Amino acid sequence: MPPRLSSAQKAEVLIEALPYIRQFYDRTIVIKYGGNAMTDVALQEDFAEDVVLLKLIGMNPVVVHGAGPQIGALLQKLGKQSEFIQGMRVTDEETLDVVEMVLGGLINQDIVTLINKAGG
């Protein structure tokens, strides 16, 4: 559990953040949420709370997510080898079905649930 901030520390954080809050108020903020960050429950909760906070202070967060580790794990369970060229996944039709299932069916729903639980 992270340490609690004193009132003075909270005020200091807000004072430092105020110029950015003003600069990005009513702007769309794109957040890349990578598959590796999704593997830790504490990071998932922190991510969702941060998205909600951005919305509460007047920004419009848009989440773009990955799921590399999750896709790789499901492909392995199905006995299909992941193939990469220069760090990019090679996606044939069979692999594309798995990618769509993981991204659209599993990961996207989990992210929405996390954000809703955090107050979004």
Sequence and secondary structure as in RCSB ss.txt:
>XXXX:A:sequence
MPPRLSSAQKAEVLIEALPYIRQFYDRTIVIKYGGNAMTDVALQEDFAEDVVLLKLIGMNPVVVHGAGPQIGALL
QKLGKQSEFIQGMRVTDEETLDVVEMVLGGLINQDIVTLINKAGG
>XXXX:A:secstr
      HHHHHHHHHHHHHHHHHHTT EEEEEE TTGGG HHHHHHHHHHHHHHHHTT EEEEEE  HHHHHHHH
HHTT    EETTEE   HHHHHHHHIIIIIIIHHHHHHHHHHTT 
